[in-house]
Amino acid sequence: QVQLVESGGGLVEPGGSLRLSCVASRSAFTIVAMAWYRQAPGKERELVARVRTGDRIDYTDSVKGRFTISKDAAKNTVSLQMNSLQPEDTGVYYCNAIIKYTLGPGSSWGQGTQVTVSS
């Protein structure tokens, strides 16, 4: 099982920036994708950004041009640089990894880190 540990959340004013990081434990299995999801109070968890094999990157429309996802394969980390933060970006941000296990793909989640955008 791959363990994920997130860091970097906090409180920031509108227009500010935060950087989230997620470290995946070493594993004999291949991580084929890493992503950031978020869940706002009373809402479903949604995909924010994802980087897949071959460095294919996807963003949800609301964060395009403001957030940047990056992956360091050597360090088994994925980061999310969040700029021009708005109150609607508030929520718990979760790191996710899709792993290619012997018997099929599996998914791991981090514990989540709170991001609050407020003046």
N, C-alpha and C positions, 0 to 999 in steps of 0.2 A: 504494500500500500504506500502510495506517495503522500507525504505530509506536506502541507502548504502553510506557511507562516507569513501573514501580512503585517505591514507597518506603514506609518506615515499619515494616518488620518488626523483629524483635529477640527478646530473651529477657525473659520476664516471669514473675512468680510466680503461682500459682493465685489467682484472684480479681481479678487486675489487668486493666489495659486497654491496648489498643494501637489506633492509627489508621493504616490503610493508605490510600495515595493512588495514583491511576493517572492519568497525563496522556496523552492521545491527541494525536498530531501532527495539524496542520491538513490537511484533505483536501477535495477538491471533492465527495466523496461523503458521503452521509448515514449517520451511525451510528444504527442502529435499536435497539440494545440494548447495554448494558455490564453486565458481571457479574464476580464473584469466584468462582474455583474454588480448591480446595485438594487437595493430595495428601499423604497421610501415608505414612510408610515402609511398603512392602509392600502398599499399598492403591491402588485406582484413584482417578483424579482425580474429584472430585465437585463439583457446583454448591453454592455456599454462599449466594449472594444475587445477584439480577438485577434491573435496572431496564430496562423496555422503553418503547417509544414510548407517550406518554400517561401517563408516570410510573407505569406498572403495576409493582409490586414483588413479587418472590417470594423466600422464604427456605426453606432446608432446615429441617426440623422441629427439628433439634438446636440451632439457633442462634436460633430465634424468641424474642424478648424480651430477648436479650442483644446481638445485632448489629444495626446499622442501616446500610443502604446509602443513599448520597445522590449525586446527580449535579448538577454545575454545567455546564449546557450552554454557557454563555458562555465558560467556561475549558476546555471539553472534558475535564473531569476527573470521575472517580468515586471516592468514598471509602467506606471500610468502617470504621465505629466498632465496636470489639469490646470489650465489657465482660464482667465475670465470667468471664474466660477460665479454661479447664480444661485439664488435660494432654491430653485427647483432641482439643483444638483445634490441637495441634501439627502442623505440616506446612509445605509450601511453598505459598504463596498466589499464584495467577496471576490477572492481569487479562485479561479477554476482551472483545472488541468484535465485534459483528455489523454489517457494513457493506453498504449497498445499492449495489452496483456496477451499471454499465450493463448488463452481461450476466447479472446475478444476484447473490445475496448471497454474501458472503465473510466469513471469520473471521480475526481477528488475536489474537495472544497476546503478553503481556509475558514478560519473562525469569524472573519469579518472585521472591518475597521470602520468606525463612525466618521463620516464627513458631515460637518454642519456649516452651512453658508448663511450667515446672518450678521446684520449690523447691530 
